[in-house]
Amino acid sequence: MAETDTSLGYEQARDELVEVVRRLEAGGTSLEDSLALWERGEELAQVCRHWLEGARARLDSALAAREAGAPDGDPEDGRK
């Protein structure tokens, strides 16, 4: 992942990726420009994957903590 991409939020990376795909699908760009767009799209997709994997890990952790605090599977037991 490029250094500048670490500062992109999920929504920003997703929106830019949508624009890259739109430009590629529209055609009319040179081979060099198309390759540069493709590479940028791959970087943006990696940023999105990173954010989504982090969100999944946080969700899994929260669910595990909730289950650990709620004996017998009663969701009310884990609430304050």
N, C-alpha and C positions, 0 to 999 in steps of 0.2 A: 504494500500500500504506500502510495506517495506521502511524503511528509505533510504536505498541505491538506491532505484528505483527513488527517486525524482530527482536524478541527471542525469538520463538517458534521452537522446534525443529521439525523435520519431523514427528516423531511426535506432538507436542503439537497442532500445527495439523491434522494428519490426524485425530486422535481427536476434536477439537472439530468438524471438518467433518462427520464421521460423525454426531455428535450433532445438528448443525444439520439435516442431511438427514433423520434419523429424525424430528425434531420437525415438519419440513415435511410429510413423508409421512403422519404421524399425523393432521394436520389439527387442527381445533378451535381454531385461533388466529385472532385478528382480522386483517384485511387489513393494518393497520399493523404488527402483530407479524410477520406473514408476510414483509412487505417488508424489515423490519429483519433477519430471519433470512436472507433471500435475499442481502442486501447483505453480511452477515457471512460467509456461505458463499463469496461471490465473493472476499472478502479472503483467507479461509483457503486457497482454491484457488490464489490467486496466491502465497501464502507457500509452499505445497507445490511449485508449479511452479518457484519460485526455487530451492528446495533441490534439486530433481531436476535442474534445468539445471546447477547447480553441481557436483553429483555426476557428471553426464555429462561435464562439462568436465574434471574431475579424472581420470576414468577414461580419457577420450580422451588426455589428456596423459601419463598413466602408460603407456598402450599405445604411444603414439608414442615415448616415451623407451626403452621396452623394445625396440621394433623398431629404433631407431637404434643400440642397443648390441648387437644380435644380427645380424651379417652373414649373408647367405644364408638368412634366415628360420629359423635354428636357435635355438629358444628357450633352449637350454642355454648359449649363448654370452653371453647377457645376464645370467646369474645369477652371484652371487659365491659 
